[in-house]
Amino acid sequence: MAIDFFRAPFKRLSWKDRRVLILGLGQYPEGSGMSAAMTFAKLGASVTVTDLKRAKDLGTNVKRLKKFKNVRFVLGRHDLKDIDRAELIVANPRVRPDAKEMKRARKNGIPVTSDIALFLDRCPARVVAVTGTRGKSTTSSLIAAMLKASKKKVWLGGNILVSPLNFLSKIKPADIVVLELSSWQCESLSKSSKAPGISVITNLMRDHLNTYQGMEDYAEAKAQVFRHQKPNDTVILNADNLYGKRWMSEAPSDVLTFGKGASNHASFRGGYLYLGATKVISAGQLALPGEHNARNALSAMLAAKRAGASMVGIKKALKTFTSLPNRLETVRTVKGVSFINDTCATTPDGAIAALHALKRRHDHLFFIMGGADKELDYTELGRVFAKNKKRVSILLLPGSASAKLYKTAVKQGIGIERVPDMKRAVARAIEMSMSGDAIVLSPAAASFGQFKNEFERGEMFVKAIR
């Protein structure tokens, strides 16, 4: 019997012995692959879990699943025979459409879905989805904080390392779900019959060009967050961003805009944040540092207000919501020197935003940078850092992107020094720093090579400090 009923509620169906393939388990204990595997294992399906990593590299995930007799593992590789025998494939967001496993599934007519699509089809509550190159974690968390301050029951998940499948069974119709979505997760939204009721795209900048065929390909992946919306849905777009401007005329739903101009539905002008003509709060009252976070706050205000937040709740969150872990997070201050973990700044734009946010608060900034290349251009980073080169120094970690960074820094006359690892980077920065300075991990590159992911990189920075 062909499976054509995946949009019905899980518990009303008989999943016993249905052949479900989890293509990419992943390392995160509440991530996409693990949550899908747990869901179908509990429903009695015949689950095959496969991942290119071996058991020792997947944390406790394999151990947790081994208690289910209906789960088998194929680790360290993918086997095309598992594709052939599957009735449903739940693909990890990192499995690309051009992978041989995905091509085989399409050839065989096997349905492929994701944890996000499975969730959206079954979620009884309103969903706010947030994507963008920069600021999506902060914006989604800020929206959730505004709604909570407005006495709403809110669930937060997605790319923020918690699959929404983890809390699907607990959601009530009156609740609100906020999802942070990566470009890979946005790609899977076409698999769902329901689009997010409110979608936000914070911005679009150069990123992941080692994965996508170019900016248009990357942009279209992000655009999936609103492509399938209905006229009574809402999309919130950045009026100061090239792609945001273009998408305004393409969206099938109601468009709200944010930016510097007073004509936007939310604007940042004269040092104040506005909703329409209403002055909400001054930038100086924001708990989040930097102009980029003022922009994040604009989109968050629009989304939260459309989802039912009160102005009292919005203002309270703006004044109290501080930086997330790994994003301009002040880890500690010792003898007047601040240590700031911004490991999630994996692009040149991210490091530039960190410089702008921190330069007024510190005398000298020691940036720990470098890592794996995503085929990005560092020319603009060099130009911006050169304008501040008397107050900026770079400690450069090894990696394929580091050659680009080194060449750019030398050309612009920016102080730069190569270091072998994180421990030496922190030690060297401490040797050179004085009270009033800051040591900032803002790599402007991906983490693979030296670290499992950007979060382990941040952990190693904190460990080196302590």
HELIX and SHEET records of a PDB file:
HELIX    1   1 PHE A   10  ARG A   12  5                                   3    
HELIX    2   2 SER A   32  LYS A   42  1                                  11    
HELIX    3   3 ALA A   55  ASP A   57  5                                   3    
HELIX    4   4 ASN A   61  LEU A   65  1                                   5    
HELIX    5   5 LEU A   80  ARG A   85  1                                   6    
HELIX    6   6 LYS A  100  ASN A  108  1                                   9    
HELIX    7   7 ASP A  115  ARG A  122  1                                   8    
HELIX    8   8 LYS A  136  ALA A  149  1                                  14    
HELIX    9   9 PRO A  164  ASN A  166  5                                   3    
HELIX   10  10 LEU A  168  LYS A  170  5                                   3    
HELIX   11  11 SER A  183  GLU A  187  1                                   5    
HELIX   12  12 SER A  188  LYS A  191  5                                   4    
HELIX   13  13 MET A  215  ARG A  227  1                                  13    
HELIX   14  14 LEU A  242  MET A  248  1                                   7    
HELIX   15  15 ALA A  283  GLN A  285  5                                   3    
HELIX   16  16 GLU A  291  ALA A  307  1                                  17    
HELIX   17  17 MET A  311  THR A  320  1                                  10    
HELIX   18  18 PRO A  348  LEU A  358  1                                  11    
HELIX   19  19 THR A  379  LYS A  387  1                                   9    
HELIX   20  20 LYS A  389  ARG A  391  5                                   3    
HELIX   21  21 SER A  402  GLN A  412  1                                  11    
HELIX   22  22 MET A  422  MET A  432  1                                  11    
HELIX   23  23 GLU A  454  ILE A  465  1                                  12    
SHEET    1   A 5 VAL A  71  LEU A  75  0                                        
SHEET    2   A 5 SER A  46  ASP A  51  1                                        
SHEET    3   A 5 ARG A  19  LEU A  23  1                                        
SHEET    4   A 5 LEU A  88  ALA A  91  1                                        
SHEET    5   A 5 VAL A 112  THR A 113  1                                        
SHEET    1   B 9 VAL A 154  GLY A 158  0                                        
SHEET    2   B 9 ILE A 176  GLU A 180  1                                        
SHEET    3   B 9 ARG A 126  THR A 131  1                                        
SHEET    4   B 9 ILE A 198  ILE A 201  1                                        
SHEET    5   B 9 THR A 234  ASN A 238  1                                        
SHEET    6   B 9 ASP A 254  GLY A 259  1                                        
SHEET    7   B 9 ALA A 266  ARG A 269  1                                        
SHEET    8   B 9 TYR A 272  LEU A 275 -1                                        
SHEET    9   B 9 THR A 278  SER A 282 -1                                        
SHEET    1   C 6 GLU A 329  VAL A 334  0                                        
SHEET    2   C 6 VAL A 337  ASN A 341 -1                                        
SHEET    3   C 6 ALA A 438  LEU A 441  1                                        
SHEET    4   C 6 LEU A 365  MET A 369  1                                        
SHEET    5   C 6 VAL A 392  LEU A 396  1                                        
SHEET    6   C 6 GLY A 415  ARG A 418  1                                        
END                                                                             
